[in-house]
């Protein structure tokens, strides 16, 4: 029996020594790993929305027109500022207004000159024969001349206003191209309690 006990004791000691040797080998191997073999830790990648504007490549940035250039282009040629701002749908509207303005300016100018010439001819020679002889009197020609002069002046005024508005439109849109309106800004109606407890309807603006 003593021999069996000694055999079991030696077996246990052998396995303990073998385990300790294997653990020591694993520790020494881990210490020999060079820093270059370790995986690199990359900096977190920011999305386009999280990154600062200066760090975003130019190709990925949203288009931002220059307001001064936009206004200058529209002042030189109506609709050019809208073309620069990439508001292509506004260009036909602007040129429809330009065409209407040119038509009324030319028409009112021609009619004003015709009636003015007829009126001056009646003043110079009461017996003159022209295209207005059987239709209008001298007083009628004077009224028509004044009316079409007024129409011409109003047409020129509205044309100038339209020209100015299209320049201002190009300038304003260039400023507000990437203006962000947050969803947290809203205005809604809801019942509110008045100081004395009476029911009422109030306007709530939330920021």
Secondary structure, 3 states (H helix, E strand, C coil): CHHHHHHHHHHHHHHHHHHHHHHHHHHHHHHCCCHHHCCCCCCCCCCCCCCCHHHCCHHHCCCCCCHHHHHHHHHHCCCHHHHHCCCCHHHHHHHHHHHHHHHHHHHHHHHHHHHHHHHHHHHHCCCCCCCCCCCCCHHHHHHHHHHHHHHHHHHHHHHHHHHHHHHHHHHHHHHCCCCCCCCCCEEEEEEEECCCCCEEEEEEEEC
